Amino acid sequence: MTVEQLRTVALPRRLHRWWSTTDVTGDVRRCAEVLLPGAVVLPLTRFTGRLVHPVVVLPADLVGQRLEQRPEPIWDRRVLEQMVDEPARGDPVSPLRIAGFISVDKPVPALAALAGLRVLGRAIHLRPAVDTDAVELRSFELRGITVAQTTNEPMVVVPGHSTRAPGSRYDSFWNRVREEELWSLALAAGVLDEVVQR
């Protein structure tokens, strides 16, 4: 069993028209700056099968320590399990914390994707400034998912929860697996140079 290597994916063609009037990448960054300050937006990817922009906190000290210890992701789940169950001095630290996820998908797939990720961090559905349906928004609200629309500054339509789902208990082993997967994406995307220079 290995940890999944995450890859950057392009915005699906089915979403091009929906996002045709705005710069989706810039909007995602602005949304994260407002709703998840201090966090770094990773490229669009399929994370646990869900199309999202992961947003992580990369503390410079932990990133530096990890780059010195073992920069590459830990791919073997047995090694990760041992590190979680029997921590030892010198084990590579987890260099990031999951802040949340931003979906730019249409409402129905975004709701399904984000509902499953609430156990890991804040879930945000970012959409272009389009007409919204009250019943649809209520579905997001009931699941604690933030809904924001693009304008000059992201406008929050449904506040949602600002952190992971209250009372969530995500196994520490699986949390570490997910952090290693996101670390692999951060390395591949080249976002660490800026963090290390801080």
Number of C-alpha atoms within 10 A of each C-alpha: 7 12 17 17 15 20 18 15 12 9 16 9 8 10 12 11 8 16 16 10 10 13 11 18 15 11 21 24 20 19 25 24 16 13 19 22 12 15 21 21 25 23 22 24 20 15 20 14 8 18 22 27 24 25 26 25 18 24 16 17 13 16 20 17 15 19 16 10 13 12 16 12 21 19 17 13 16 12 12 22 16 12 17 15 11 8 12 10 7 7 13 20 16 17 22 21 20 21 24 28 28 29 24 25 22 15 19 11 13 23 21 12 23 27 16 13 20 22 19 20 22 25 35 34 26 26 26 20 16 9 6 12 8 8 9 12 17 13 14 25 17 9 17 24 29 23 23 22 20 21 14 8 13 23 17 18 14 18 16 19 18 18 18 20 20 11 7 11 11 10 9 12 16 14 16 21 23 19 20 24 21 27 27 21 22 23 14 15 13 10 16 18 9 9 15 15 8 8
